[in-house]
């Protein structure tokens, strides 16, 4: 694996793990009310999406091994450009149902 591709994967993994730590055992209501955590989570999703976007350009064969990588990039674009319509329930759903799979996919790519 190319050095840059590995760096992008590590950036993705670090940001995904940070989100898990930031949210911890919070309920949706706690997340919804915590502006600081929401801002931190959204920033980490920006990093994840940007890293995958760069990975797609630098090593498309690696990016293609990440499930729904195009949707992740689109989600990053929504968080950045649609800041006024970012929905807490959607972000929460991504945290709960998509982030664990992304973390697993990327961790497995780094091991190979």
C-alpha positions as CSV (number, residue, x, y, z in Angstrom):
1,X,0.0,0.0,0.0
2,X,1.2,3.5,-0.8
3,X,2.3,5.7,2.0
4,X,-0.3,8.4,1.2
5,X,-3.1,5.8,1.1
6,X,-2.1,4.5,4.5
7,X,-1.9,8.0,5.9
8,X,-5.5,8.7,4.6
9,X,-6.7,5.5,6.2
10,X,-5.2,6.3,9.5
11,X,-6.8,9.8,9.4
12,X,-10.2,8.2,8.7
13,X,-9.7,5.7,11.5
14,X,-8.5,8.3,14.0
15,X,-11.5,10.6,13.2
16,X,-14.0,7.7,13.4
17,X,-12.6,6.6,16.8
18,X,-12.7,10.2,18.0
19,X,-16.4,10.4,17.2
20,X,-17.1,7.2,19.1
21,X,-15.2,8.7,22.1
22,X,-17.0,12.1,21.9
23,X,-20.4,10.5,21.8
24,X,-19.6,7.7,24.3
25,X,-22.7,6.4,25.9
26,X,-24.8,9.5,25.1
27,X,-28.4,9.2,24.2
28,X,-29.8,11.0,21.2
29,X,-31.3,13.6,23.4
30,X,-28.0,14.3,25.1
31,X,-26.3,14.5,21.8
32,X,-29.0,16.8,20.4
33,X,-28.5,19.2,23.3
34,X,-24.7,19.2,23.4
35,X,-23.6,21.8,20.9
36,X,-19.9,21.2,21.6
37,X,-20.1,17.5,20.9
38,X,-22.2,18.1,17.8
39,X,-19.6,20.5,16.4
40,X,-16.7,18.2,17.2
41,X,-18.5,15.2,15.6
42,X,-19.4,17.2,12.4
43,X,-15.8,18.3,12.1
44,X,-14.6,14.7,12.3
45,X,-17.1,13.7,9.6
46,X,-15.6,16.5,7.5
47,X,-12.2,15.0,8.0
48,X,-13.4,11.5,7.2
49,X,-15.1,12.6,4.0
50,X,-12.1,14.7,2.8
51,X,-9.7,11.9,3.5
52,X,-11.8,9.5,1.5
53,X,-12.1,12.0,-1.3
54,X,-8.4,12.3,-1.4
55,X,-7.9,8.6,-1.2
56,X,-10.3,8.1,-4.1
57,X,-8.0,10.4,-6.2
58,X,-4.7,8.9,-5.0
59,X,-5.6,5.2,-4.7
60,X,-9.1,4.5,-6.2
61,X,-8.6,0.7,-5.7
62,X,-8.2,1.3,-2.0
63,X,-11.2,3.7,-1.7
64,X,-13.4,1.2,-3.5
65,X,-12.8,-1.3,-0.7
66,X,-14.6,1.0,1.7
67,X,-18.3,0.3,1.7
68,X,-20.4,3.3,0.5
69,X,-17.4,5.5,0.1
70,X,-19.2,7.7,-2.3
71,X,-22.0,8.3,0.2
72,X,-19.5,9.2,2.8
73,X,-18.0,11.8,0.6
74,X,-21.5,13.1,-0.2
75,X,-22.3,13.2,3.6
76,X,-19.1,15.3,4.1
77,X,-20.3,17.7,1.4
78,X,-23.7,18.0,3.1
79,X,-22.1,18.7,6.5
80,X,-19.9,21.5,5.0
81,X,-22.1,23.1,2.4
82,X,-25.5,22.3,3.9
83,X,-24.6,23.4,7.4
84,X,-28.0,25.0,7.8
85,X,-29.9,21.8,7.0
86,X,-27.7,19.2,8.8
87,X,-30.1,17.1,10.8
88,X,-29.2,15.7,14.2
89,X,-31.3,12.6,13.6
90,X,-29.4,11.9,10.3
91,X,-26.0,12.4,11.9
92,X,-27.0,10.3,14.9
93,X,-28.1,7.5,12.5
94,X,-24.8,7.6,10.7
95,X,-23.0,7.5,14.1
96,X,-25.0,4.5,15.3
97,X,-25.3,2.5,12.1
98,X,-22.6,3.5,9.6
99,X,-19.6,4.5,11.6
100,X,-18.9,1.0,13.1
101,X,-18.8,-0.5,9.7
102,X,-16.5,2.2,8.4
103,X,-14.2,1.8,11.3
104,X,-14.1,-2.0,10.7
105,X,-13.5,-1.6,6.9
106,X,-10.7,0.9,7.4
107,X,-9.0,-1.1,10.2
108,X,-9.0,-4.2,8.0
109,X,-7.5,-2.3,5.1
110,X,-4.7,-1.0,7.4
111,X,-3.9,-4.6,8.5
112,X,-3.4,-5.8,5.0
